[in-house]
Amino acid sequence: MLGPMRRAAPPASPGTKLAGDAGLALMVLAISLGTILRMPLLLELPAIFLFLFACATKAYDLLPAAALFTFLYVGSQFLPEIVWALPTAGFILALLFARVVSIPPRAKEQWAFVRAGRIDLASGLLTLVTSLVAAAALILWAFSADQLGAWAAVLRDYQGVPRWFLYGIGVPVFALLNAATEELIFRGVLLEALRTRFPKHLNVCIGLQASAFAAAHYWAGFPNGKLGYLMTFIYACALGYLRIRTRGLLAPFLAHFTADVVIAILLIALVA
């Protein structure tokens, strides 16, 4: 005997959909500009608006991204500083918050991107090339840069830690956590929201998530500055393409993990 059929949610009106599309695009652009210009309100207000809009209109496809960035930018003002001082802790809490508020009926669909995907031969080669090119670019940048970013300052506090511990445990743990959280945020939650809203403009979606990712590294990332922004933007476009091509996060994660291993080794060698 068949159970009761679940009534499908009525489609959003054209005006509501347009407002959601505009709100998402505005939030992503605000992330890029607000981070580079160091304007907190430019970061917070679009994210808060999109979160409230998604809740009010039941735009469940917008909810994870809106909740995540609202937590990142608003939560940073209320949570203890130690949360944001610990590597990736703030990112992990933001992801958990976004998942919790995504409990409505379509939560499973909203997080369907959390899968390995399918890596064929061509995708595997692209992942390898992306990893090698990124590693070479990072090495060249590291030996020519004046500022090595926030992680360099962190490492200076650990100069007494044995090298075997830094290389054997610190490097893989950092690379694993950082690559996983950043891929879930940018190639996962953010790119999924963009892809769902603008399915006919995937190149624009890839570029938008790349601009937000590059902006997040502008001031204190590795690499950083104007050249660092350009390098990170190109790199994030490659990761976004891998995510779309393979329909999963494993390929961009592997490329990102490799880059983070190189970054950690370079920082230890140059700073510690």
CORKA-V35206 format. One record per backbone hydrogen bond with DSSP energy under -0.5 kcal/mol. CO is the residue of the C=O (numbers start at 1). NH is the residue of the N-H. E is the energy in kcal/mol with one decimal. If there is no record, write none. Layout:
co: [CO CO]
nh: [NH NH]
e: [E E]
This chain:
co: [13 14 15 16 17 18 19 20 21 22 23 24 25 26 27 28 29 30 31 32 33 34 34 38 39 39 40 40 41 43 44 45 46 47 48 49 50 51 52 53 54 54 58 59 59 60 62 63 64 65 66 67 68 69 70 70 71 72 74 75 75 80 80 81 81 82 83 86 86 88 89 90 91 92 93 94 95 96 97 99 100 104 106 107 109 111 113 115 116 116 117 118 120 121 122 123 124 125 126 127 128 129 130 131 132 133 134 135 136 137 138 139 141 141 149 149 150 151 152 153 154 155 156 158 162 162 163 164 165 165 166 169 170 171 172 173 174 175 176 177 178 179 180 181 182 182 183 183 184 185 186 188 189 190 191 192 193 194 198 201 202 203 204 205 206 207 208 209 210 211 212 213 214 215 217 218 220 220 224 225 226 227 228 229 230 231 232 233 234 235 236 237 238 239 240 241 242 243 243 246 249 250 251 252 253 254 255 256 257 258 259 260 261 262 263 264 265 266 267 267]
nh: [17 18 19 20 21 22 23 24 25 26 27 28 29 30 31 32 33 34 35 36 37 38 39 40 42 43 43 44 45 47 48 49 50 51 52 53 54 55 56 57 58 59 60 62 63 64 66 67 68 69 70 71 72 73 74 75 75 76 77 78 79 83 84 84 85 86 90 89 90 92 93 94 95 96 97 98 99 100 101 102 103 107 110 111 112 114 115 249 250 251 119 120 124 125 126 127 128 129 130 131 132 133 134 135 136 137 138 139 140 141 142 143 144 145 152 153 154 155 156 157 157 158 159 161 165 166 167 168 169 170 171 173 174 175 176 177 178 179 180 181 182 183 184 185 186 187 187 188 189 190 191 192 193 194 195 196 197 198 201 205 206 207 208 209 210 211 212 213 214 215 216 217 217 218 221 225 150 151 228 229 230 231 232 233 234 235 236 237 238 239 240 241 242 243 244 245 246 247 248 118 253 254 255 256 257 258 259 260 261 262 263 264 265 266 267 268 269 270 271 272]
e: [-2.7 -2.5 -2.2 -2.2 -2.8 -2.7 -2.4 -2.3 -2.4 -2.7 -2.1 -2.2 -2.3 -2.5 -2.1 -1.7 -2.7 -2.8 -1.4 -1.8 -3.0 -0.6 -2.3 -0.5 -0.8 -1.0 -0.8 -2.5 -2.2 -0.8 -2.6 -2.8 -2.3 -2.2 -2.6 -2.7 -2.7 -2.0 -2.5 -2.5 -0.7 -1.5 -1.9 -1.8 -0.7 -0.6 -2.4 -2.9 -2.5 -2.2 -1.8 -2.2 -2.2 -2.2 -2.7 -0.8 -1.3 -0.6 -1.6 -1.4 -2.5 -1.4 -0.7 -0.5 -1.4 -1.8 -0.5 -1.3 -0.6 -2.5 -2.3 -2.2 -2.4 -2.3 -2.4 -2.4 -2.1 -2.4 -2.3 -0.7 -0.8 -2.2 -2.2 -1.5 -1.4 -1.6 -2.3 -2.8 -1.3 -0.6 -0.6 -0.8 -2.6 -2.4 -2.4 -2.4 -2.2 -2.8 -2.6 -2.2 -2.5 -2.9 -2.3 -2.3 -2.4 -2.5 -2.4 -2.0 -2.2 -2.4 -2.6 -1.5 -1.5 -1.3 -0.8 -0.9 -1.7 -2.4 -1.4 -0.6 -1.2 -2.1 -0.8 -1.5 -0.5 -1.9 -3.0 -2.4 -2.2 -2.4 -2.2 -2.1 -2.5 -2.6 -2.4 -2.5 -2.8 -2.1 -2.1 -2.5 -2.3 -2.1 -2.2 -2.0 -2.8 -0.6 -0.6 -1.4 -3.5 -2.8 -1.5 -2.2 -1.9 -2.2 -3.1 -2.3 -1.9 -2.9 -1.8 -2.1 -2.6 -2.2 -2.5 -2.2 -1.8 -2.1 -1.8 -2.2 -2.7 -2.2 -1.7 -0.6 -1.0 -1.4 -1.5 -3.1 -2.5 -0.5 -1.3 -2.5 -2.1 -2.6 -2.8 -2.6 -2.2 -2.2 -2.7 -2.0 -1.9 -2.2 -2.6 -2.4 -2.2 -2.2 -2.1 -3.0 -2.6 -1.1 -0.9 -2.5 -2.1 -2.6 -2.1 -2.4 -3.2 -2.1 -1.9 -2.5 -2.1 -2.0 -2.5 -2.6 -2.3 -2.5 -2.6 -2.3 -2.4 -2.6 -2.5 -0.9]
